[in-house]
Amino acid sequence: MAENKTISPEAVAHMAALSRLSVSEEEQALFARQFGDILGYMDVLARVDTENVEPLYSPAQHAAPGREDQAVNRRIRREVLANAPEQDGEYFIVPRIV
């Protein structure tokens, strides 16, 4: 698969300290190996020829909307005012705030 990069346990301890994490010596050795594997795989990906590949901005295929956007007034004034505690037939009546 990928060649192993070497990350020292001291580097892992430094990253853990910067992240304010406590990491045991066993975990430092494990994470050093895992970080090395990840960096080795990044080298494999870096060698892939992507010269003639169009950028992919989203993996999902987005279909065009099914209808035109149009502003539509769907409410009738009297229906809206019917829910008001006080109204004058045209507008809501609210307490005056000074």
URBELRA-V938949 format. One record per residue. N is the residue number from 0. RES is the residue in three letters. PHI is phi as a letter, one per 30 degrees, with the letter a starting at -180 (999 if undefined). OMEGA is omega in whole degrees, 0 to 359 (NA if undefined). BURIAL is I if it has 16 or more other C-alpha atoms within 10 Angstrom, else O. Layout:
N/RES/PHI/OMEGA/BURIAL  N/RES/PHI/OMEGA/BURIAL
This chain:
0/MET/999/183/O  1/ALA/c/176/O  2/GLU/d/183/O  3/ASN/d/171/I  4/LYS/c/179/I  5/THR/c/173/O  6/ILE/c/183/I  7/SER/d/174/I  8/PRO/e/177/I  9/GLU/d/177/O  10/ALA/d/177/O  11/VAL/d/179/I  12/ALA/d/178/I  13/HIS/d/178/O  14/MET/d/179/O  15/ALA/d/179/O  16/ALA/d/178/O  17/LEU/d/181/O  18/SER/d/182/O  19/ARG/h/178/O  20/LEU/c/174/O  21/SER/c/184/O  22/VAL/b/179/O  23/SER/d/180/O  24/GLU/d/177/O  25/GLU/d/179/O  26/GLU/d/178/O  27/GLN/d/179/I  28/ALA/d/180/I  29/LEU/d/182/O  30/PHE/d/178/I  31/ALA/d/178/I  32/ARG/d/181/I  33/GLN/d/177/I  34/PHE/d/177/I  35/GLY/d/178/I  36/ASP/d/180/I  37/ILE/d/180/I  38/LEU/d/176/I  39/GLY/d/179/I  40/TYR/d/176/I  41/MET/d/176/O  42/ASP/d/177/O  43/VAL/d/180/O  44/LEU/d/180/O  45/ALA/d/180/O  46/ARG/d/181/O  47/VAL/d/179/O  48/ASP/d/179/O  49/THR/c/185/O  50/GLU/e/185/O  51/ASN/c/181/O  52/VAL/c/178/O  53/GLU/d/177/O  54/PRO/d/179/O  55/LEU/c/183/O  56/TYR/d/178/O  57/SER/a/179/O  58/PRO/d/181/O  59/ALA/d/175/O  60/GLN/d/182/O  61/HIS/c/179/O  62/ALA/d/177/O  63/ALA/d/179/O  64/PRO/d/185/O  65/GLY/d/181/O  66/ARG/b/176/O  67/GLU/d/174/O  68/ASP/d/179/O  69/GLN/b/175/O  70/ALA/d/182/O  71/VAL/b/176/O  72/ASN/d/186/O  73/ARG/c/182/O  74/ARG/c/175/O  75/ILE/c/186/O  76/ARG/e/184/O  77/ARG/d/177/O  78/GLU/d/179/O  79/VAL/d/181/O  80/LEU/d/180/I  81/ALA/d/180/O  82/ASN/d/184/O  83/ALA/d/176/O  84/PRO/d/177/O  85/GLU/b/179/O  86/GLN/a/181/O  87/ASP/c/181/O  88/GLY/j/179/O  89/GLU/c/189/O  90/TYR/b/169/O  91/PHE/d/173/O  92/ILE/c/182/O  93/VAL/b/178/O  94/PRO/d/179/O  95/ARG/d/178/O  96/ILE/c/183/O  97/VAL/c/NA/O
